[in-house]
Amino acid sequence: MIAHLFNAPLEENEAAVGVGTVGSSEAIMLAG
């Protein structure tokens, strides 16, 4: 769902993997 919102370039047989976070601190720690 997130990939479709951000128009990720996907081929017909590909599946997107994504994660949503609530806060900026969570996003920074998740990104590494």
N, C-alpha and C positions, 0 to 999 in steps of 0.2 A: 504494500500500500504506500509506504514512504517513497519507494523508488518511482512509483507512478506519479506521485505528487511533484517530485523534482525532475520528472521527465528523464529518468536514467535510460541511457541507450542500451536496450535489451534486444537480443535476437529472438526469434520465435520459440526456440527450444531452451532458452535460458531462464533461470529463476534468480530473482534478486534477494539479497540478504541485507537487512538493515536493522538499526536499533534507534529507538527514540528515547531521549532523556528529558527529565523535568528541569534540571538546573544546569547552569554553565559548569559548575564544579564537576558534576557527574560526567558531562561530555568531555571535559579535559582529561579526567582520569581514565575514561574509557578509551580515548584516542591514544593514550600512552605518552 
